[in-house]
Amino acid sequence: MAHAEILELEDEGIARQLYGHRDEYLRLLGSELTVDIHVRGTRIRIEGDPLDSALARDALLQLYRLAEQGRSIRSEDVVRTAQMLRDEPDADVESVLMDTVLKAPLGKTITPKTIGQKRYIECIRGHDIVFGIGPAGTGKTYLAMAMAIASLNTRRVQRIILTRPAVEAGEKLGFLPGDLAEKVSPYLRPLHDALNEMMDYDRIVQFTERGIIEVAPLAFMRGRTLNDAFVILDEAQNATREQMKMFLTRLGFGSRTVITGDVTQVDLARKTDSGLDHAVRILHQEKGVGVHRFSERDVVRHPLVRRIIAAYERDDAEREATAAPQEPRT
C-alpha cells in the first residue's frame, strides 16, 4: 500500500491558485515527483513512495507560502520547486524564487530559477571578480547582465562593458566580409539580445551613444583601465592565456568583473590553452575572487537540454575511463 501524506491548507483562495486550472499544477507536480495527489476543498492527500510524498508535501507548502506573499504561481514555479527539492530536499525555494535581481521592462522580474543560480548571484554580490563556469542554458551571462544593469540603476557603477573573444568554431575573421566592426558584430549579438530583454531600446541607444554601455570585442580592451564599471567577459573559454591576463589587469577602482564560459566548448586552435581554465586554476584561492560552477541541474531551457548535457558528460566520463594509457616515450 502506498504511503500517504495529508496536508490541510488555510486559505481556500490561495489553495485554488496552488492547484491551477482544473488541478493542472497538482498533476504537473505529481508527474515530476511520481506521486498521486487528490484534493477535496483545502485538504490534500499525497500518495506514493514515502520520500517522494514528503517532497511533494514540502513543495506544496513552499509554493503556498510564495502565493501568500503575492506571487502568482505558474507552471514553471511548480517544475522548478520540484526539481530543487529533488536535488536538495532541504532547499529553501522561497529564498531562491523571491530574490529579485532586476525588474525589467513590461513588468518582467528576473530572479534565479535554481539553487545554483541563487548561489551564483550571491557569489557576484560578494566578490569583485567572479568566474561563472558551466554548460549552455544555465543563465551564466543572462544573470550577470541583470546584475550589471541593476548595479547601473542603483549607481553602484557608472557604466557597463560587455565583451567576448571574436573566436567561433575555427573561423578566421580575415575571411569575413566588411570592416572590423562588421566582422565582430555576429559574435557580440548574444550580448545585445540579452541587453534588449532587460532595458528599453531608447535607453540602450542613449546609453550606448554616451559610452555608458559598451559592447566590444576582447581585443578592444587592451591598454585600458576600467574604473567604476561592471564588466562582463562572455565565452571566456575562447580567450588565450595572454588575452585573459590582459583582461584581468584592466580592472580599476570601483569595478566588478564577471567572466563566463564553458570549458568543454573551447574553439581555440589545438595546443592553445584556454585562458579561462588557466585563470581559474591559479586564481581560485585569491581573496576577492569567486568561482561558481554550474551543472546540468541549472539548465533552464527545454527539459531535454538538461538530459542532453548529462548524456554528453556520461559519454565523456566513459571515454576517459576506457581510454588506453599512452606508452611512455623512449
C-alpha positions, 0 to 999 in steps of 0.5 A: 500500500502506498504511503500517504501524506495529508496536508490541510491548507488555510486559505481556500483562495490561495489553495485554488491558485496552488492547484491551477486550472482544473488541478493542472499544477497538482498533476504537473507536480505529481508527474515530476515527483511520481506521486498521486495527489487528490484534493477535496476543498483545502485538504490534500492527500499525497500518495506514493513512495514515502520520500517522494510524498514528503517532497511533494508535501514540502513543495506544496507548502513552499509554493503556498507560502510564495502565493501568500506573499503575492506571487502568482504561481505558474507552471514553471514555479511548480517544475522548478520547486520540484526539481530543487527539492529533488536535488536538495530536499532541504532547499529553501525555494522561497529564498531562491524564487523571491530574490529579485535581481532586476525588474525589467521592462513590461513588468518582467522580474528576473530572479534565479530559477535554481539553487545554483543560480541563487548561489551564483548571484550571491557569489557576484554580490560578494566578490569583485571578480567572479568566474561563472563556469558551466554548460549552455542554458544555465543563465551564466551571462543572462544573470550577470547582465541583470546584475550589471544593469541593476548595479547601473540603476542603483549607481553602484557603477557608472557604466557597463562593458560587455565583451567576448573573444571574436573566436567561433568554431575555427573561423578566421575573421580575415575571411569575413566580409566588411570592416572590423566592426562588421566582422565582430558584430555576429559574435557580440549579438548574444550580448545585445539580445540579452541587453534588449530583454532587460532595458528599453531600446531608447535607453540602450541607444542613449546609453550606448551613444554616451559610452555608458554601455559598451559592447566590444570585442576582447581585443578592444580592451587592451591598454585600458583601465576600467574604473567604476564599471561592471564588466562582463567577459562572455565565452571566456573559454575562447580567450588565450592565456595572454588575452585573459591576463590582459583582461584581468589587469584592466580592472580599476577602482570601483569595478566588478568583473564577471567572466563566463564560459564553458570549458568543454566548448573551447574553439581555440586552435589545438595546443592553445590553452584556454585562458579561462581554465588557466585563470581559474586554476591559479586564481581560485584561492585569491581573496576577492575572487569567486568561482561558481560552477554550474551543472546540468541541474541549472539548465533552464531551457527545454527539459531535454537540454538538461538530459542532453548535457548529462548524456554528453558528460556520461559519454565523456566520463566513459571515454576517459575511463576506457581510454588506453594509457599512452606508452611512455616515450623512449 
